[in-house]
Amino acid sequence: MIRKILIANRGEIALRIHRAAHDMGIKTVAVHSTADADAMHVRLADEAICIGPPPAADSYLNVANIIAAAEIAQADAIHPGYGFLSENARFAGIVEQHNIAWIGPAPEHIRTMGDKVEAKRTAAAIGLPLVPGSDGAVTSVAEAQKVADAIGYPVLVKAASGGGGRGMKVVPDAGSLGPLMAQAKAEAKAAFGDDTVYLEKYLSEPRHIEFQVFGDGKGNAVHLGERDCSLQRRHQKVLEEAPSPALSPAQRAEMGEVVRSAVAKLGYRGAGTMEFLFEDGKFYFIEMNTRLQVEHPVTEAITGLDLVAMQIMVAAGEPLPLTQDEVRFAGHAIECRINAEDPATFAPSPGRVVDFHAPGGPGVRVDSALYAGYRIPPYYDSLIAKLIVYGDDREQCRMRLKRALEEFIVTGVKTTIPLHQALLDDPDFIRGDYSIKWLERWLAARAEA
């Protein structure tokens, strides 16, 4: 039985975890930097402990301070949210060594799936389809040349560690392989301290489809459907929806069973996301996120489940609350990520929020820690709110989302609300006809107009 959870995060996800815990009668402990002393999750938690100055390295990434805070508060569990230490296997291990429940996967699964090369090997072993590519890391241009010749150009050189597009290069032909591979290795070394790279086939217009999965750590698992996360800028998701407008019911059911079976074979515990590229009716595994996703609310909307509560239950040793046959999908949901950024240049826009009004009405949910008078600090990610809207079908959902964006008021800082309003009116989006490359082209065309 978990009685008190320390929330090792900030912002809207810290508030989301706090609410789920209180719904279950569990007390919460907020940790915060000095910059977040007035944050909403700090105000609402049962206890709050300052863990350092504003830089994340000195506060939200400070393992010793977080563990000390948990011991001082006598918390018997830690929830890492997403980002920061959520996929740090070393931190998860330290938490468990201190006899504190880790609300997340086993450290070995975080470690395995955090290494892209090892993750691909594991994915193949548990039956997931892979993008054709190298069998692990490539260490020389000659070795890479053999792989590229076998799978055909263009190919993609990717860093084994990290993400966000760093250490990633598209190679159009054999003559470009050596120089671009060297650039990818240099970028990977600078960004992640690891210059290991691997090769895979470059897909021209894929969609990014991810499946939400849950395991109990004892070989039982369920999938909770897919999310379409193809609308991305610089490899960062902007808008997500569930279900994907690109999948047929048969494709959804078939791939859902593949990922459910894979998670069960892995003996995975807690929430996770299997991410795929989808092109020409085929799925290709790219990575597994061993944590809760930013976009988890769209899955909650179409399933009626509380994923954070499920995480807490599984971490407490309880069984999954339902079997696969009991999972029900209904309607359509879309999430807009609202950032404190200039909607045209994407330059960060920290500062004091003068007015804040969240939209409401049927099917509308806002996950945000904002309030009027709150000062958005410049030290962290610019995500300030998630607008999640549900409808009986995709068009009703889109129209409700348009109305909700019109009602959403944030003044004092710039936000990406206008960007989302423009997106929803685009004919391609209305048709659901887009790939992971669509948004970059759309933004470039708007900039030239």
GULOTI-926129 format. One line per field, with one value per residue (C-alpha): chain; residue number from 1; x, y, z. Coordinates in steps of 0.001 Angstrom, whole numbers, plus 500000, padded with zeros to 6 digits. Example, Ala and Ser with C-alpha at 12.3 -4.5 7.8 and 13.67 -1.06 7.14 Angstrom:
2
cadena: A;A
num: 1;2
c1: 512300;513670
c2: 495500;498940
c3: 507800;507140
//
This chain:
449
cadena: A;A;A;A;A;A;A;A;A;A;A;A;A;A;A;A;A;A;A;A;A;A;A;A;A;A;A;A;A;A;A;A;A;A;A;A;A;A;A;A;A;A;A;A;A;A;A;A;A;A;A;A;A;A;A;A;A;A;A;A;A;A;A;A;A;A;A;A;A;A;A;A;A;A;A;A;A;A;A;A;A;A;A;A;A;A;A;A;A;A;A;A;A;A;A;A;A;A;A;A;A;A;A;A;A;A;A;A;A;A;A;A;A;A;A;A;A;A;A;A;A;A;A;A;A;A;A;A;A;A;A;A;A;A;A;A;A;A;A;A;A;A;A;A;A;A;A;A;A;A;A;A;A;A;A;A;A;A;A;A;A;A;A;A;A;A;A;A;A;A;A;A;A;A;A;A;A;A;A;A;A;A;A;A;A;A;A;A;A;A;A;A;A;A;A;A;A;A;A;A;A;A;A;A;A;A;A;A;A;A;A;A;A;A;A;A;A;A;A;A;A;A;A;A;A;A;A;A;A;A;A;A;A;A;A;A;A;A;A;A;A;A;A;A;A;A;A;A;A;A;A;A;A;A;A;A;A;A;A;A;A;A;A;A;A;A;A;A;A;A;A;A;A;A;A;A;A;A;A;A;A;A;A;A;A;A;A;A;A;A;A;A;A;A;A;A;A;A;A;A;A;A;A;A;A;A;A;A;A;A;A;A;A;A;A;A;A;A;A;A;A;A;A;A;A;A;A;A;A;A;A;A;A;A;A;A;A;A;A;A;A;A;A;A;A;A;A;A;A;A;A;A;A;A;A;A;A;A;A;A;A;A;A;A;A;A;A;A;A;A;A;A;A;A;A;A;A;A;A;A;A;A;A;A;A;A;A;A;A;A;A;A;A;A;A;A;A;A;A;A;A;A;A;A;A;A;A;A;A;A;A;A;A;A;A;A;A;A;A;A;A;A;A;A;A;A;A;A;A;A;A;A;A;A;A;A;A;A;A;A;A;A;A;A;A;A;A;A;A
num: 1;2;3;4;5;6;7;8;9;10;11;12;13;14;15;16;17;18;19;20;21;22;23;24;25;26;27;28;29;30;31;32;33;34;35;36;37;38;39;40;41;42;43;44;45;46;47;48;49;50;51;52;53;54;55;56;57;58;59;60;61;62;63;64;65;66;67;68;69;70;71;72;73;74;75;76;77;78;79;80;81;82;83;84;85;86;87;88;89;90;91;92;93;94;95;96;97;98;99;100;101;102;103;104;105;106;107;108;109;110;111;112;113;114;115;116;117;118;119;120;121;122;123;124;125;126;127;128;129;130;131;132;133;134;135;136;137;138;139;140;141;142;143;144;145;146;147;148;149;150;151;152;153;154;155;156;157;158;159;160;161;162;163;164;165;166;167;168;169;170;171;172;173;174;175;176;177;178;179;180;181;182;183;184;185;186;187;188;189;190;191;192;193;194;195;196;197;198;199;200;201;202;203;204;205;206;207;208;209;210;211;212;213;214;215;216;217;218;219;220;221;222;223;224;225;226;227;228;229;230;231;232;233;234;235;236;237;238;239;240;241;242;243;244;245;246;247;248;249;250;251;252;253;254;255;256;257;258;259;260;261;262;263;264;265;266;267;268;269;270;271;272;273;274;275;276;277;278;279;280;281;282;283;284;285;286;287;288;289;290;291;292;293;294;295;296;297;298;299;300;301;302;303;304;305;306;307;308;309;310;311;312;313;314;315;316;317;318;319;320;321;322;323;324;325;326;327;328;329;330;331;332;333;334;335;336;337;338;339;340;341;342;343;344;345;346;347;348;349;350;351;352;353;354;355;356;357;358;359;360;361;362;363;364;365;366;367;368;369;370;371;372;373;374;375;376;377;378;379;380;381;382;383;384;385;386;387;388;389;390;391;392;393;394;395;396;397;398;399;400;401;402;403;404;405;406;407;408;409;410;411;412;413;414;415;416;417;418;419;420;421;422;423;424;425;426;427;428;429;430;431;432;433;434;435;436;437;438;439;440;441;442;443;444;445;446;447;448;449
c1: 500000;501423;500611;502763;504245;507108;506606;510035;508894;507268;504579;501428;502628;503417;499905;498449;500187;499081;495450;495548;497175;494572;491781;493216;493583;497388;499352;501851;505218;506235;509898;510853;513661;513798;512347;509235;508473;505109;504207;500720;501881;503884;500832;498521;500776;500528;504208;506821;510606;513074;515779;518049;518519;516845;519201;517732;521146;521119;517495;515232;518208;519916;519510;521004;518700;515603;516389;517107;513753;511974;513629;512888;509219;509091;507632;507219;507084;508511;506775;509162;506562;508152;511437;514122;514941;511975;514097;517247;517909;520519;518036;515351;517837;518853;515204;514613;517851;516426;513315;511159;508663;509575;506441;507865;509435;512222;515636;516871;514024;514733;518406;517735;515191;517198;520006;518651;520900;520037;516377;516312;517861;515319;512428;513393;513608;510089;508530;508358;508919;512044;513117;515704;519171;522389;522466;523672;526289;528469;532062;533529;532496;533295;530934;528256;528721;527934;524741;523663;524273;522141;519116;519387;519696;518632;519692;519592;522592;521324;522938;522538;522063;519778;517222;515583;517208;520750;523286;520876;521744;519942;522418;521130;523909;527164;529342;527780;528029;531524;531177;527626;528502;531415;529097;526543;529222;530601;527122;526338;529608;529008;525369;525409;529042;528686;529521;527991;525788;523756;522087;518535;516443;515144;511363;510102;506655;505917;503488;504524;502190;502651;500841;500170;501017;500791;502309;502179;505776;504504;503886;500436;499959;497403;497545;495328;495272;497380;498090;499053;501960;502968;502610;506144;508539;512226;511298;509195;505493;503035;499618;498533;495305;493710;492787;494951;492981;495400;494695;491926;490268;492025;495475;494771;493729;496585;499349;497793;498085;501692;502702;500650;502364;505792;505270;504103;507219;509378;507831;507414;505997;503951;503235;505193;504871;505934;506724;506597;506961;504022;504226;502439;500508;503619;504858;508520;509635;511751;511872;510121;509532;509653;507523;504264;503949;503036;500133;498688;495410;494131;494331;492530;489800;489045;489373;487933;490971;493248;496762;498496;496273;497106;500826;500433;498408;500962;503855;502041;501990;498344;497229;496196;492630;491384;492176;492589;489054;487744;489471;486904;487596;485084;485151;488090;490488;493069;495702;497274;500533;500388;503871;505014;506592;506186;503804;505770;509415;509050;511304;510616;508381;508825;507372;504380;500951;498538;495245;494474;491162;490862;488165;485363;482227;481493;484551;487136;490028;492967;496092;498008;499697;499190;497289;496961;500026;502241;505684;506818;510516;513029;514924;512690;510662;508198;505144;502572;499306;497780;494345;492634;489274;487016;484200;482016;483979;486962;485006;483037;486328;487925;485032;485031;488768;488332;485807;488034;491035;488894;487989;491556;493007;496643;498007;501352;503323;503155;501726;501295;497485;497307;499429;496947;494018;495576;496412;492845;491584;494077;492437;495128;494561;490799;491262;493787;496262;499719;503099;505950;507339;504092;504287;507794;506664;503489;505468;507949;505108;503514;506832;507187;503603
c2: 500000;503371;506155;509094;509873;512250;513819;514271;516761;520127;521901;520309;516721;517246;518597;515675;513160;515058;514897;511174;510497;512551;510772;507578;509004;509187;512154;513997;515665;518341;519056;522317;524618;528136;529324;527196;528207;529648;526838;525368;521829;523245;525120;522104;519290;518099;518908;520790;520653;522890;520823;523491;526567;527075;525097;521612;520008;521471;520653;518391;516313;516281;512658;513091;515994;514183;511045;513174;514912;511545;510374;513620;513438;509666;509133;505482;506025;508327;509207;510771;512058;512526;514177;514907;511573;509547;507332;507294;503668;504651;506874;504174;501705;504101;504704;500971;500515;502972;500778;503393;502201;503353;504216;503115;500142;497996;499692;496999;497711;501446;500738;498299;500456;503638;502314;502449;499642;497322;498336;497223;493863;493391;494475;491908;489218;489928;489997;493665;494644;496722;499211;497403;498440;497489;494744;497035;499784;500484;501481;502165;503677;500396;498519;501164;500950;497239;497810;500729;498743;495911;498011;500686;504464;506790;505626;507266;507481;507698;508166;505165;507442;510447;511780;514992;514718;515225;512831;512014;512436;511462;509992;510252;508323;506406;509464;511263;508403;509062;512810;512583;509634;511641;514590;512355;510822;514248;515573;512489;512770;516448;516008;512659;511812;508747;508686;505258;505282;502785;502715;502145;502541;506074;506179;509001;509952;507856;508583;508360;505916;504866;502263;502771;499626;498515;495539;494205;492931;489360;488596;490158;493095;495149;497696;500766;501650;503962;507670;509488;511822;512705;516486;517337;520258;519430;515970;517482;516622;519508;517814;514234;512382;509034;506949;507535;508563;506453;503019;500589;498629;495493;497148;498525;495152;493245;495626;496060;492340;492346;495039;493495;490153;491822;493662;490460;488592;491397;491064;494821;496720;499901;502322;502362;503419;501458;503920;503047;504577;503585;503686;501788;499717;498527;499265;499685;499865;502919;503057;502372;505136;503635;506289;508186;510265;513933;512881;510209;512181;511368;507681;508370;510163;507287;504517;506173;505037;506947;505982;507623;505766;502554;503329;503751;500539;498456;499980;498963;495366;495282;493475;495300;496574;495022;492426;493117;491899;494497;497471;499614;502371;505106;508437;510604;512833;515446;517124;520496;521290;524945;526403;529804;530584;533008;531155;532289;532080;529610;531804;531115;533656;533355;535989;536915;535605;538541;536842;533142;531571;527873;526794;524466;522799;519275;517145;519762;519139;521409;520086;523152;524583;528194;530864;534638;536281;533204;533922;531344;530741;530734;527673;524797;523416;525932;523644;525499;523696;520746;521193;517825;517636;514612;514048;511218;511329;513201;516067;516771;516674;519121;521565;521420;522012;525081;526457;525650;527408;530503;530469;529881;533130;533586;537131;538557;535998;534728;531249;528779;528942;530795;528063;525392;527463;527683;523968;522908;524776;523293;520969;518294;518199;518115;515041;513512;513391;514154;512561;513382;515765;517636;520220;521394;522033;523748;526057;526906;527809;530048;531794;532568;533807
c3: 500000;498968;501434;500294;496858;496208;492768;491173;488551;487983;485955;484602;484979;488675;489145;487153;489430;492542;491438;490689;494073;495957;494076;495582;499090;498809;500182;497965;498413;495909;495257;493620;492632;494030;490697;491286;494855;493765;491354;491535;492346;495250;496547;496369;497600;501192;501677;499663;499813;497968;496279;494783;492608;489180;486886;486439;487022;490522;491350;489270;488095;491515;492573;496050;496880;495654;497641;500718;500275;500055;503251;505091;504066;504673;501217;500347;496564;493888;490629;488069;485574;482146;481223;483835;485582;484323;482057;484162;485077;487664;489496;489407;490892;493653;494534;494917;496888;499426;499782;498082;495472;491974;489996;486691;484909;486300;485965;483580;481156;481274;480600;477736;475954;476520;474311;470770;469494;472378;472092;468455;469359;472130;469903;467288;469965;471242;467791;466793;463133;462506;459871;457697;458833;460563;463159;465893;465772;462746;463502;460078;456761;455017;457345;456847;453076;453077;455067;452858;449676;451060;452107;449411;449523;451009;454469;457881;460223;463829;467220;469517;472536;472902;470454;469300;465870;467110;465642;462800;459110;455907;453390;449788;448050;448526;447964;450943;453406;454796;455460;456852;459070;460497;461161;462900;465125;466052;466910;468978;470878;471648;472665;474456;475175;472943;469219;468562;465450;463466;460027;458926;455781;455277;454885;452665;454074;457170;459968;463630;465354;468971;471065;474767;476712;480331;482090;485639;485681;485960;482300;481985;479643;477732;474946;475117;471449;469340;469086;465901;466694;463145;463474;464539;464329;464603;465860;468660;468780;468388;468242;468891;468239;468976;467181;464118;461025;458970;460492;459690;462510;461266;461322;464794;466169;464539;465633;469061;469689;468456;470975;473794;473275;473104;476401;478062;476837;478191;481642;481577;484564;484384;481548;478320;474716;471661;468870;465178;461762;459549;455756;452987;455518;457382;460900;461824;465471;466318;470122;473400;475925;479404;481074;480890;477713;477456;475239;477554;478052;474548;475434;478694;476738;474358;476979;480093;482107;484509;483416;486375;488823;486953;487309;491052;491390;489483;491461;494649;493422;492425;489243;486102;486600;483346;480718;477015;476332;478779;477095;475270;472738;471950;470117;469121;471072;470078;472247;471439;473194;474191;474589;475844;472491;469619;467256;464190;465299;468201;470345;474049;475796;479567;481876;484012;483055;483315;482407;482334;481402;480587;478118;479172;477908;476691;475993;476992;479394;480203;481938;483090;486169;485052;486962;486624;488148;487760;486351;483777;484474;481607;482819;481690;478799;477364;477580;479708;478970;477184;475662;475234;473479;472977;470508;469270;466005;464590;463055;466231;468115;465655;465914;469715;469656;467465;469942;472919;471356;470812;474525;475751;477134;478150;478173;479232;477240;473671;473096;470245;470403;467026;465431;466490;465271;461818;461790;462480;459404;456968;454395;454820;458563;458114;455895;458309;455427;456836;457583;459969;457319;456654;459434;458543;454953;456162;458470;455705;453331;455985;456609;452892;452520
//
